[in-house]
Amino acid sequence: MSSRTCASRKLGPSARLGAPLILGAMTLLGASSPLLASGSPPCDRGDSWGRGSFRIIIGGGGRGVDYRRDSGRHDDLLYRGSRCEPPGYFGLDADAWCDLADGRFVRAKHEFLDLIECRPCEPVPRIGYAIASGRLEHWREAERSMRRAVELDVKAFDALCVDFELKREIRCLIDQYECLLRHNHCDPDVYFMLASLKTLLGDYDGALCAIESAQRYGDCSASARLLKCHIESKLCHGDRGRDSGRDYGRDSGRDGRHGRR
């Protein structure tokens, strides 16, 4: 009697019947492993995926457990009661924000560009691309990207979680633009960028002064009008912004978007 026959008798009839099913499942998993390893995010509008993330759903009827690695969002709990709540904007949980906040501007710029090419009509990656380009002193690229983000959806400014380190980079970029004004105090593009960056920090009073200066020096664009309306709406509702002593993310003890390295 062969060892295989002895093993089959020891396992019993139920185990022998289940063996082909297990073998088939292992075959399917082996065939799909390159797809899971690739980690490329889908490009259709909808759920926001971080780099290197994948989803395995267990269960049926739209309910189940969602296992996601390295999502980075504090509100990314996709199993809430009986329904899932996808995030409102694509790119909020991208690793590019961590690279930007840590000063890796070239890498962050390339990562934001990948996100823009994946979903050209999403504003959040364009905001990140504008900040990274500005820190690299690529002024024209920064201005075009920021204007396009405002035109797509100016309310995306409110969706960004500006933690201590990202706030530091934005303030450094503001200093760079203010230095440019010393050479040309009539540049509307510089004033527009200052208004956008101060809006990100929640400094709506300073942002309003900057956008009014941009329009005074000839900025008649739709992006300037949209940004000014957004700023005036914030001031009208008494919103003094997020820059009021609270820092989101790593330095505040809250599980913010930039909480991982």
Sine and cosine of phi, psi and omega as CSV:
sin_phi,cos_phi,sin_psi,cos_psi,sin_omega,cos_omega
0.00,0.00,0.74,-0.67,-0.06,-1.00
-0.97,0.23,0.33,-0.94,0.03,-1.00
-0.91,0.41,-0.54,0.84,0.02,-1.00
-0.91,0.42,-0.63,0.78,0.01,-1.00
-0.92,0.39,-0.66,0.76,0.04,-1.00
-0.89,0.46,-0.67,0.75,-0.01,-1.00
-0.91,0.42,-0.62,0.79,0.00,-1.00
-0.91,0.41,-0.64,0.77,0.01,-1.00
-0.93,0.37,-0.57,0.82,0.02,-1.00
-0.93,0.36,-0.56,0.83,-0.03,-1.00
-0.95,0.32,-0.54,0.84,0.00,-1.00
1.00,-0.07,0.23,-0.97,-0.09,-1.00
-0.91,0.40,-0.61,0.79,-0.04,-1.00
-0.92,0.40,-0.65,0.76,0.01,-1.00
-0.92,0.38,-0.61,0.79,0.01,-1.00
-0.91,0.41,-0.57,0.82,0.05,-1.00
-0.94,0.34,-0.56,0.83,-0.03,-1.00
-0.98,0.19,-0.27,0.96,-0.05,-1.00
-0.88,0.47,-0.70,0.72,0.04,-1.00
-0.88,0.48,-0.59,0.81,0.02,-1.00
-0.90,0.43,-0.69,0.72,0.03,-1.00
-0.89,0.45,-0.67,0.75,0.02,-1.00
-0.89,0.46,-0.66,0.75,0.03,-1.00
-0.90,0.43,-0.64,0.77,0.02,-1.00
-0.91,0.42,-0.64,0.77,0.02,-1.00
-0.91,0.41,-0.57,0.82,0.04,-1.00
-0.90,0.43,-0.71,0.71,0.03,-1.00
-0.89,0.45,-0.67,0.74,0.01,-1.00
-0.90,0.44,-0.63,0.78,0.04,-1.00
-0.91,0.42,-0.59,0.81,0.01,-1.00
-0.94,0.33,-0.53,0.85,-0.06,-1.00
-1.00,-0.03,-0.12,0.99,-0.06,-1.00
-0.86,0.50,-0.59,0.81,0.06,-1.00
-0.88,0.47,-0.58,0.81,0.02,-1.00
-0.91,0.41,-0.67,0.74,0.01,-1.00
-0.93,0.37,-0.60,0.80,-0.03,-1.00
-0.94,0.34,-0.45,0.89,-0.04,-1.00
-0.91,0.41,-0.64,0.77,0.08,-1.00
0.91,0.41,0.36,0.93,-0.02,-1.00
-0.98,0.20,0.76,-0.65,-0.06,-1.00
-0.96,0.26,0.50,-0.87,0.07,-1.00
-0.94,0.34,0.46,-0.89,-0.06,-1.00
-0.96,-0.27,0.11,0.99,0.10,-1.00
-0.99,0.13,0.46,-0.89,0.00,-1.00
-0.92,0.40,0.59,-0.81,0.01,-1.00
0.56,-0.83,-0.82,-0.57,-0.12,-0.99
-0.91,0.42,0.52,-0.85,-0.01,-1.00
-0.99,-0.12,0.85,-0.53,-0.03,-1.00
-0.92,-0.40,0.69,-0.73,0.12,-0.99
-1.00,0.09,0.22,-0.97,0.04,-1.00
-0.92,0.40,0.64,-0.77,0.06,-1.00
0.94,0.35,0.44,0.90,0.00,-1.00
-0.95,-0.32,0.50,-0.87,0.12,-0.99
-0.56,-0.83,0.27,-0.96,-0.13,-0.99
-0.81,-0.58,0.70,-0.71,0.11,-0.99
-0.81,-0.59,0.86,-0.51,-0.03,-1.00
-0.96,-0.26,0.80,-0.60,0.06,-1.00
-0.92,-0.39,0.82,-0.57,-0.03,-1.00
0.86,-0.51,-0.04,-1.00,-0.04,-1.00
-0.64,-0.77,0.12,-0.99,0.07,-1.00
0.93,0.37,0.44,0.90,0.03,-1.00
0.99,0.12,0.00,1.00,0.02,-1.00
-0.89,-0.45,0.45,-0.89,0.01,-1.00
0.31,-0.95,-0.21,-0.98,0.00,-1.00
-0.95,-0.32,0.75,-0.67,-0.02,-1.00
-0.95,-0.31,0.91,-0.41,0.04,-1.00
-0.99,-0.15,0.91,-0.41,0.02,-1.00
-0.77,-0.64,0.73,-0.68,0.00,-1.00
-0.99,-0.14,0.66,-0.75,0.19,-0.98
0.85,0.53,0.71,0.71,0.03,-1.00
-0.97,0.23,-0.61,0.79,0.13,-0.99
0.99,0.10,-0.13,0.99,-0.03,-1.00
-0.99,-0.12,0.69,-0.73,0.01,-1.00
-0.96,0.27,-0.29,0.96,-0.01,-1.00
-0.93,-0.37,0.45,0.89,-0.07,-1.00
-1.00,-0.09,0.55,0.84,0.06,-1.00
-0.99,0.10,0.99,-0.15,-0.16,-0.99
-0.98,0.18,-0.20,0.98,0.07,-1.00
-0.96,-0.29,0.99,-0.13,0.00,-1.00
-0.83,-0.56,0.99,-0.14,-0.01,-1.00
0.93,0.38,-0.92,-0.39,-0.09,-1.00
-0.91,-0.42,0.08,1.00,-0.04,-1.00
-0.55,-0.83,0.33,-0.94,0.04,-1.00
-0.98,-0.21,0.57,-0.82,0.01,-1.00
-0.86,-0.51,0.99,-0.13,0.00,-1.00
-0.94,0.34,0.48,-0.88,0.02,-1.00
-0.91,0.41,0.39,-0.92,-0.09,-1.00
-0.98,0.19,-0.45,0.89,-0.07,-1.00
-0.79,-0.61,0.63,-0.77,0.05,-1.00
-0.99,0.16,0.70,-0.72,0.09,-1.00
0.99,-0.17,-0.03,1.00,-0.01,-1.00
-0.92,0.39,-0.50,0.86,-0.08,-1.00
-0.97,-0.24,0.32,0.95,-0.03,-1.00
-0.94,0.33,0.54,-0.84,0.05,-1.00
-0.90,0.43,-0.34,0.94,0.00,-1.00
-0.86,0.50,-0.51,0.86,0.01,-1.00
-0.92,0.40,-0.61,0.79,0.05,-1.00
-0.92,0.40,-0.65,0.76,0.04,-1.00
-0.90,0.43,-0.63,0.78,0.02,-1.00
-0.91,0.42,-0.71,0.70,-0.01,-1.00
-0.92,0.39,-0.43,0.90,0.00,-1.00
-1.00,-0.06,0.08,1.00,0.09,-1.00
1.00,0.04,0.17,0.99,0.05,-1.00
-1.00,-0.02,0.97,0.24,-0.20,-0.98
-0.95,0.31,-0.64,0.77,-0.01,-1.00
-0.90,0.44,-0.72,0.69,0.02,-1.00
-0.89,0.45,-0.69,0.72,0.01,-1.00
-0.89,0.46,-0.65,0.76,-0.01,-1.00
-0.88,0.47,-0.70,0.71,0.02,-1.00
-0.91,0.42,-0.61,0.79,0.01,-1.00
-0.93,0.37,-0.66,0.75,0.06,-1.00
-0.90,0.43,-0.59,0.81,0.04,-1.00
-0.90,0.44,-0.62,0.78,0.07,-1.00
-0.88,0.48,-0.67,0.74,0.02,-1.00
-0.91,0.41,-0.63,0.78,0.01,-1.00
-0.91,0.42,-0.67,0.75,0.03,-1.00
-0.91,0.40,-0.51,0.86,0.03,-1.00
-0.95,0.32,-0.70,0.72,0.01,-1.00
-0.69,-0.72,1.00,0.01,-0.09,-1.00
-0.91,0.43,-0.36,0.93,-0.09,-1.00
-0.99,-0.14,0.30,0.96,0.03,-1.00
-0.98,-0.21,0.76,-0.66,-0.10,-1.00
-0.98,0.18,-0.53,0.84,-0.16,-0.99
-0.88,0.48,-0.73,0.68,0.04,-1.00
-0.88,0.48,-0.50,0.87,0.01,-1.00
-0.94,0.34,-0.55,0.84,0.08,-1.00
-0.90,0.43,-0.72,0.69,0.04,-1.00
-0.89,0.46,-0.64,0.77,0.03,-1.00
-0.89,0.45,-0.63,0.78,0.01,-1.00
-0.90,0.44,-0.68,0.73,-0.01,-1.00
-0.91,0.40,-0.71,0.70,0.00,-1.00
-0.90,0.44,-0.66,0.75,0.02,-1.00
-0.90,0.43,-0.65,0.76,0.02,-1.00
-0.90,0.43,-0.65,0.76,0.02,-1.00
-0.91,0.40,-0.41,0.91,0.07,-1.00
-1.00,-0.01,0.06,1.00,-0.01,-1.00
0.90,0.45,0.52,0.85,0.16,-0.99
-1.00,-0.06,0.97,0.23,-0.24,-0.97
-0.89,0.45,-0.70,0.71,-0.07,-1.00
-0.91,0.42,-0.67,0.74,0.04,-1.00
-0.89,0.46,-0.67,0.75,-0.01,-1.00
-0.89,0.46,-0.71,0.70,-0.05,-1.00
-0.92,0.40,-0.69,0.73,0.00,-1.00
-0.89,0.45,-0.67,0.74,-0.02,-1.00
-0.91,0.41,-0.66,0.75,-0.01,-1.00
-0.93,0.38,-0.65,0.76,0.03,-1.00
-0.89,0.46,-0.66,0.75,0.02,-1.00
-0.91,0.42,-0.61,0.79,0.04,-1.00
-0.89,0.46,-0.67,0.74,0.02,-1.00
-0.90,0.44,-0.66,0.75,0.00,-1.00
-0.91,0.41,-0.58,0.82,0.00,-1.00
-0.94,0.34,-0.75,0.66,0.01,-1.00
-0.16,-0.99,0.98,-0.19,-0.03,-1.00
-0.92,0.38,-0.38,0.92,0.00,-1.00
-0.94,0.33,-0.19,0.98,0.07,-1.00
-0.90,0.44,-0.36,0.93,0.06,-1.00
-0.86,0.51,-0.57,0.82,-0.03,-1.00
-0.97,0.25,-0.36,0.93,-0.06,-1.00
-0.98,0.20,-0.36,0.93,-0.04,-1.00
-0.95,0.30,0.70,-0.71,0.09,-1.00
-1.00,-0.10,0.97,-0.24,-0.08,-1.00
-1.00,-0.04,0.98,-0.20,0.01,-1.00
-1.00,0.04,-0.07,-1.00,-0.13,-0.99
-0.87,0.50,-0.71,0.70,-0.11,-0.99
-0.96,0.28,-0.62,0.78,0.09,-1.00
-0.92,0.38,-0.60,0.80,0.06,-1.00
-0.88,0.48,-0.62,0.78,0.03,-1.00
-0.89,0.47,-0.68,0.74,0.00,-1.00
-0.92,0.39,-0.61,0.79,0.03,-1.00
-0.91,0.41,-0.64,0.77,0.03,-1.00
-0.91,0.41,-0.61,0.79,0.06,-1.00
-0.90,0.44,-0.61,0.79,0.02,-1.00
-0.93,0.37,-0.59,0.81,0.09,-1.00
-0.88,0.48,-0.67,0.74,0.05,-1.00
-0.88,0.48,-0.62,0.79,0.02,-1.00
-0.89,0.45,-0.69,0.72,-0.01,-1.00
-0.94,0.35,-0.61,0.80,0.05,-1.00
-0.91,0.41,-0.50,0.86,0.09,-1.00
-0.92,0.39,-0.59,0.81,0.05,-1.00
-0.90,0.43,-0.55,0.83,-0.01,-1.00
-0.91,0.41,-0.39,0.92,0.03,-1.00
-0.92,0.39,-0.42,0.91,0.03,-1.00
-1.00,-0.05,-0.48,0.88,0.02,-1.00
-0.51,-0.86,0.99,-0.10,-0.08,-1.00
-0.99,0.14,0.09,1.00,-0.02,-1.00
-0.92,-0.39,0.31,0.95,-0.06,-1.00
-1.00,0.08,0.94,-0.34,-0.04,-1.00
-0.92,0.38,-0.49,0.87,0.00,-1.00
-0.91,0.40,-0.61,0.79,0.04,-1.00
-0.91,0.41,-0.68,0.73,0.02,-1.00
-0.90,0.43,-0.61,0.79,0.04,-1.00
-0.89,0.46,-0.70,0.72,0.02,-1.00
-0.91,0.42,-0.63,0.78,0.07,-1.00
-0.88,0.48,-0.67,0.75,0.03,-1.00
-0.89,0.46,-0.67,0.74,-0.01,-1.00
-0.91,0.42,-0.72,0.70,-0.04,-1.00
-0.92,0.39,-0.64,0.77,0.03,-1.00
-0.94,0.35,-0.49,0.87,0.11,-0.99
-0.91,0.41,-0.64,0.76,0.06,-1.00
-0.87,0.49,-0.58,0.81,0.02,-1.00
-0.99,0.15,-0.19,0.98,-0.04,-1.00
1.00,0.08,0.20,0.98,0.05,-1.00
-1.00,0.04,0.97,0.22,-0.13,-0.99
-0.96,0.30,-0.50,0.87,0.07,-1.00
-0.90,0.43,-0.75,0.66,0.04,-1.00
-0.91,0.41,-0.59,0.81,0.03,-1.00
-0.91,0.42,-0.62,0.78,0.01,-1.00
-0.91,0.41,-0.67,0.75,0.05,-1.00
-0.88,0.48,-0.63,0.77,-0.03,-1.00
-0.93,0.36,-0.69,0.72,-0.04,-1.00
-0.95,0.32,-0.53,0.85,0.09,-1.00
-0.92,0.39,-0.59,0.81,0.08,-1.00
-0.91,0.41,-0.64,0.77,0.03,-1.00
-0.87,0.49,-0.70,0.72,0.01,-1.00
-0.94,0.35,-0.57,0.82,0.03,-1.00
-0.90,0.43,-0.52,0.85,-0.01,-1.00
-0.99,-0.11,0.30,0.96,0.20,-0.98
0.94,-0.35,0.14,0.99,0.01,-1.00
-0.99,0.12,0.98,-0.19,0.01,-1.00
-0.96,-0.29,0.36,0.93,-0.09,-1.00
-0.96,0.27,0.33,-0.94,0.07,-1.00
-0.91,0.41,-0.57,0.82,0.00,-1.00
-0.90,0.44,-0.62,0.79,0.03,-1.00
-0.92,0.39,-0.65,0.76,0.02,-1.00
-0.91,0.41,-0.68,0.73,0.01,-1.00
-0.90,0.45,-0.68,0.73,-0.01,-1.00
-0.91,0.42,-0.65,0.76,0.01,-1.00
-0.90,0.43,-0.67,0.74,0.05,-1.00
-0.88,0.48,-0.64,0.77,0.01,-1.00
-0.90,0.43,-0.70,0.72,-0.01,-1.00
-0.91,0.42,-0.70,0.71,0.01,-1.00
-0.90,0.44,-0.57,0.82,0.06,-1.00
-0.90,0.43,-0.65,0.76,0.04,-1.00
-0.90,0.44,-0.69,0.72,0.00,-1.00
-0.93,0.36,-0.58,0.81,0.00,-1.00
-0.90,0.43,-0.57,0.82,0.00,-1.00
-1.00,0.01,0.15,0.99,0.04,-1.00
0.95,0.32,0.38,0.93,0.00,-1.00
-1.00,0.08,0.93,-0.37,0.02,-1.00
-1.00,-0.07,0.15,0.99,0.21,-0.98
1.00,-0.03,0.04,-1.00,-0.06,-1.00
-1.00,0.09,-0.17,0.99,-0.08,-1.00
-1.00,-0.03,0.84,0.54,-0.09,-1.00
-0.84,-0.55,0.60,0.80,0.07,-1.00
0.98,-0.18,-0.10,1.00,0.00,-1.00
-0.95,-0.30,0.77,-0.63,0.05,-1.00
-0.92,-0.38,0.76,-0.65,-0.01,-1.00
-0.99,-0.12,0.61,-0.79,0.12,-0.99
0.93,-0.36,-0.66,-0.75,-0.20,-0.98
-0.89,0.46,-0.63,0.77,-0.16,-0.99
-1.00,0.01,0.01,1.00,-0.02,-1.00
-0.94,-0.35,-0.06,1.00,-0.03,-1.00
0.99,0.12,-0.03,1.00,0.03,-1.00
-1.00,-0.05,0.48,-0.88,-0.02,-1.00
-0.99,0.13,0.97,0.26,-0.04,-1.00
-0.99,0.12,-0.02,-1.00,-0.08,-1.00
-0.92,0.38,-0.53,0.85,-0.06,-1.00
-1.00,-0.06,0.45,0.89,-0.10,-1.00
-0.97,0.22,-0.04,1.00,-0.01,-1.00
-0.85,-0.53,0.38,-0.92,0.05,-1.00
-0.90,-0.43,0.00,0.00,0.00,0.00
